[in-house]
Amino acid sequence: MYNSIMFINERQPPTDWGELTRLTQGQSIVIERVRLADRDIAIEGNFEPPQLARLSLEDQIFIVAFVRSHGSIKEMEQVFGVSYPTIKSRLTRIADSLEFVETNPTPSRAEILDRLQHGEIRASDAIQELERLK
Protein backbone atom coordinates (compact mmCIF):
# COMPACT_ATOMS: atom_id res chain seq x y z
CA MET A 1 0.00 0.00 0.00
CA TYR A 2 1.09 3.56 -0.66
CA ASN A 3 -0.78 5.15 2.26
CA SER A 4 2.26 6.82 3.77
CA ILE A 5 3.52 8.31 0.50
CA MET A 6 2.27 11.72 -0.51
CA PHE A 7 2.34 12.78 -4.13
CA ILE A 8 1.77 16.46 -4.74
CA ASN A 9 -0.71 17.08 -7.58
CA GLU A 10 -1.11 13.35 -8.19
CA ARG A 11 -4.10 11.19 -7.40
CA GLN A 12 -2.23 7.88 -7.71
CA PRO A 13 1.41 7.04 -7.07
CA PRO A 14 3.54 6.37 -10.16
CA THR A 15 3.15 2.84 -11.46
CA ASP A 16 6.51 2.44 -13.14
CA TRP A 17 10.02 3.81 -13.13
CA GLY A 18 9.47 5.82 -16.31
CA GLU A 19 6.57 7.68 -14.76
CA LEU A 20 8.59 8.40 -11.61
CA THR A 21 11.47 9.67 -13.75
CA ARG A 22 9.06 11.94 -15.64
CA LEU A 23 7.62 13.29 -12.39
CA THR A 24 11.01 14.07 -10.88
CA GLN A 25 12.23 15.71 -14.12
CA GLY A 26 15.84 14.70 -13.55
CA GLN A 27 16.02 16.04 -10.00
CA SER A 28 17.92 13.96 -7.47
CA ILE A 29 15.72 11.70 -5.41
CA VAL A 30 16.23 9.66 -2.27
CA ILE A 31 14.28 6.49 -1.73
CA GLU A 32 13.20 6.22 1.89
CA ARG A 33 11.14 3.06 1.89
CA VAL A 34 11.42 -0.19 -0.02
CA ARG A 35 8.73 -2.84 0.23
CA LEU A 36 9.05 -6.40 -1.03
CA ALA A 37 6.13 -6.81 -3.42
CA ASP A 38 5.04 -10.30 -2.36
CA ARG A 39 5.71 -10.01 1.36
CA ASP A 40 4.86 -7.80 4.30
CA ILE A 41 8.43 -6.59 4.64
CA ALA A 42 9.41 -2.95 4.31
CA ILE A 43 12.87 -1.46 4.72
CA GLU A 44 13.20 2.19 5.67
CA GLY A 45 16.26 4.38 5.37
CA ASN A 46 17.88 6.68 2.82
CA PHE A 47 18.74 4.86 -0.38
CA GLU A 48 20.05 6.34 -3.59
CA PRO A 49 18.67 4.79 -6.75
CA PRO A 50 21.19 2.79 -8.78
CA GLN A 51 23.26 4.66 -11.37
CA LEU A 52 21.22 3.59 -14.36
CA ALA A 53 18.00 4.68 -12.66
CA ARG A 54 19.48 8.17 -12.18
CA LEU A 55 19.83 8.62 -15.94
CA SER A 56 17.17 10.58 -17.79
CA LEU A 57 14.27 8.53 -19.15
CA GLU A 58 15.57 9.07 -22.69
CA ASP A 59 19.03 7.79 -21.74
CA GLN A 60 17.48 4.79 -19.96
CA ILE A 61 15.54 3.92 -23.13
CA PHE A 62 18.73 4.36 -25.17
CA ILE A 63 20.68 1.99 -22.89
CA VAL A 64 17.89 -0.63 -23.01
CA ALA A 65 17.91 -0.44 -26.82
CA PHE A 66 21.71 -0.74 -26.82
CA VAL A 67 21.62 -3.85 -24.65
CA ARG A 68 18.76 -5.39 -26.65
CA SER A 69 20.75 -4.81 -29.85
CA HIS A 70 23.71 -6.60 -28.23
CA GLY A 71 25.78 -3.45 -28.54
CA SER A 72 25.37 -3.18 -32.31
CA ILE A 73 25.86 0.46 -33.21
CA LYS A 74 24.70 -0.33 -36.75
CA GLU A 75 21.37 -1.59 -35.35
CA MET A 76 21.17 1.46 -33.05
CA GLU A 77 21.58 3.71 -36.11
CA GLN A 78 18.53 2.04 -37.66
CA VAL A 79 16.43 2.08 -34.48
CA PHE A 80 17.04 5.77 -33.74
CA GLY A 81 17.51 6.95 -37.31
CA VAL A 82 20.79 8.72 -36.56
CA SER A 83 24.40 8.40 -37.67
CA TYR A 84 27.24 6.35 -36.18
CA PRO A 85 28.96 9.44 -34.70
CA THR A 86 25.69 10.47 -33.02
CA ILE A 87 25.31 7.03 -31.40
CA LYS A 88 28.99 7.02 -30.31
CA SER A 89 28.70 10.55 -28.92
CA ARG A 90 25.64 9.65 -26.88
CA LEU A 91 27.25 6.46 -25.57
CA THR A 92 30.35 8.44 -24.58
CA ARG A 93 28.26 11.07 -22.80
CA ILE A 94 26.30 8.42 -20.88
CA ALA A 95 29.45 6.42 -20.07
CA ASP A 96 31.17 9.55 -18.76
CA SER A 97 28.24 10.17 -16.41
CA LEU A 98 28.47 6.68 -14.89
CA GLU A 99 30.85 5.70 -12.13
CA PHE A 100 32.89 2.58 -12.78
CA VAL A 101 31.99 -0.20 -10.37
CA GLU A 102 35.03 -2.18 -9.28
CA THR A 103 34.18 -5.86 -9.51
CA ASN A 104 37.38 -7.11 -7.92
CA PRO A 105 38.51 -4.45 -5.44
CA THR A 106 41.88 -4.64 -3.76
CA PRO A 107 41.36 -5.92 -0.21
CA SER A 108 42.39 -3.68 2.66
CA ARG A 109 45.11 -4.62 5.15
CA ALA A 110 42.43 -5.38 7.74
CA GLU A 111 40.54 -7.65 5.33
CA ILE A 112 43.69 -9.62 4.53
CA LEU A 113 44.54 -10.07 8.20
CA ASP A 114 40.95 -11.06 8.95
CA ARG A 115 41.05 -13.75 6.25
CA LEU A 116 44.36 -15.00 7.68
CA GLN A 117 42.93 -15.09 11.20
CA HIS A 118 39.93 -17.11 10.02
CA GLY A 119 42.14 -19.59 8.19
CA GLU A 120 40.87 -18.61 4.75
CA ILE A 121 44.41 -17.96 3.46
CA ARG A 122 47.91 -19.11 4.40
CA ALA A 123 50.46 -16.80 6.01
CA SER A 124 52.57 -16.77 2.83
CA ASP A 125 49.54 -15.66 0.77
CA ALA A 126 48.76 -12.93 3.31
CA ILE A 127 52.34 -11.66 3.12
CA GLN A 128 52.17 -11.50 -0.69
CA GLU A 129 48.86 -9.63 -0.61
CA LEU A 130 50.13 -7.19 2.03
CA GLU A 131 53.27 -6.50 -0.03
CA ARG A 132 51.11 -5.66 -3.07
CA LEU A 133 49.39 -2.94 -1.03
CA LYS A 134 52.65 -1.00 -0.65
Secondary structure per residue as TSV (DSSP state, phi and psi in degrees):
chain	resnum	aa	ss	phi	psi
A	1	M	-	360.0	152.1
A	2	Y	-	-109.5	25.2
A	3	N	T	-55.6	-39.1
A	4	S	T	-88.6	3.4
A	5	I	-	-104.9	129.5
A	6	M	-	-109.0	128.1
A	7	F	-	-114.0	118.1
A	8	I	T	-72.7	131.6
A	9	N	T	61.7	24.1
A	10	E	-	-131.8	136.4
A	11	R	S	-83.4	-37.3
A	12	Q	S	-121.8	149.6
A	13	P	-	-68.1	157.9
A	14	P	-	-60.9	144.9
A	15	T	S	-99.1	-12.8
A	16	D	S	-148.8	169.6
A	17	W	H	-63.0	-38.1
A	18	G	H	-60.3	-41.3
A	19	E	H	-67.2	-40.4
A	20	L	H	-64.2	-41.1
A	21	T	H	-61.9	-41.8
A	22	R	H	-63.3	-42.9
A	23	L	H	-64.2	-38.9
A	24	T	H	-82.3	-13.6
A	25	Q	T	49.0	44.2
A	26	G	T	79.6	-0.5
A	27	Q	-	-73.4	151.0
A	28	S	-	-64.9	140.7
A	29	I	-	-128.9	155.5
A	30	V	-	-122.6	130.9
A	31	I	E	-91.3	126.1
A	32	E	E	-106.9	-15.4
A	33	R	E	-145.5	133.1
A	34	V	E	-124.4	130.4
A	35	R	E	-121.3	133.0
A	36	L	-	-72.0	126.2
A	37	A	T	-59.8	-39.2
A	38	D	T	-99.3	7.5
A	39	R	S	-138.7	163.1
A	40	D	S	-91.4	54.5
A	41	I	-	-123.6	127.0
A	42	A	E	-127.3	141.6
A	43	I	E	-117.9	126.7
A	44	E	E	-113.8	145.2
A	45	G	E	166.0	-162.5
A	46	N	E	-114.9	110.5
A	47	F	E	-119.9	135.1
A	48	E	-	-87.8	143.0
A	49	P	-	-66.2	156.7
A	50	P	-	-62.1	160.9
A	51	Q	G	-51.7	-47.7
A	52	L	G	-65.0	-31.2
A	53	A	G	-73.0	-19.7
A	54	R	G	-83.6	-8.4
A	55	L	S	-70.8	159.1
A	56	S	-	-63.1	159.4
A	57	L	H	-58.7	-40.1
A	58	E	H	-63.2	-41.6
A	59	D	H	-69.2	-34.6
A	60	Q	H	-63.1	-44.1
A	61	I	H	-62.6	-41.8
A	62	F	H	-60.1	-45.9
A	63	I	H	-65.4	-40.6
A	64	V	H	-61.0	-45.2
A	65	A	H	-62.3	-39.4
A	66	F	H	-63.0	-44.4
A	67	V	H	-66.7	-44.7
A	68	R	H	-63.5	-27.9
A	69	S	T	-88.6	8.7
A	70	H	T	57.2	34.0
A	71	G	T	77.0	15.1
A	72	S	-	-80.0	109.1
A	73	I	H	-67.3	-34.2
A	74	K	H	-59.2	-44.1
A	75	E	H	-66.8	-38.4
A	76	M	H	-62.4	-37.6
A	77	E	H	-58.5	-42.4
A	78	Q	H	-69.6	-44.6
A	79	V	H	-61.9	-44.7
A	80	F	H	-97.1	-7.9
A	81	G	T	64.8	36.1
A	82	V	-	-129.4	171.3
A	83	S	-	-82.2	164.8
A	84	Y	H	-53.1	-50.7
A	85	P	H	-59.5	-33.1
A	86	T	H	-66.9	-44.1
A	87	I	H	-62.5	-48.2
A	88	K	H	-60.5	-41.8
A	89	S	H	-62.7	-42.9
A	90	R	H	-67.5	-41.9
A	91	L	H	-60.6	-42.2
A	92	T	H	-63.8	-43.8
A	93	R	H	-61.8	-43.8
A	94	I	H	-67.0	-45.2
A	95	A	H	-60.0	-40.0
A	96	D	H	-66.1	-24.0
A	97	S	H	-85.7	-10.7
A	98	L	S	-99.0	142.4
A	99	E	-	-86.9	134.1
A	100	F	-	-69.7	132.9
A	101	V	-	-99.8	116.2
A	102	E	-	-71.1	120.9
A	103	T	S	-91.9	-15.5
A	104	N	S	-139.4	69.0
A	105	P	-	-67.1	151.4
A	106	T	-	-69.2	127.9
A	107	P	-	-69.3	150.4
A	108	S	-	-78.9	167.2
A	109	R	H	-56.8	-44.3
A	110	A	H	-63.1	-38.9
A	111	E	H	-65.9	-40.5
A	112	I	H	-63.0	-47.9
A	113	L	H	-65.0	-34.8
A	114	D	H	-65.0	-43.3
A	115	R	H	-64.0	-37.7
A	116	L	H	-65.3	-45.2
A	117	Q	H	-61.5	-35.3
A	118	H	T	-87.8	5.6
A	119	G	T	75.1	17.2
A	120	E	S	-79.7	-24.8
A	121	I	S	-136.0	159.4
A	122	R	-	-83.0	162.2
A	123	A	H	-60.1	-40.8
A	124	S	H	-63.1	-38.0
A	125	D	H	-67.4	-40.0
A	126	A	H	-62.4	-41.8
A	127	I	H	-61.8	-44.8
A	128	Q	H	-61.9	-44.1
A	129	E	H	-65.0	-40.2
A	130	L	H	-66.1	-36.6
A	131	E	H	-67.0	-31.9
A	132	R	H	-69.7	-21.8
A	133	L	T	-73.7	-19.7
A	134	K	-	-72.3	360.0
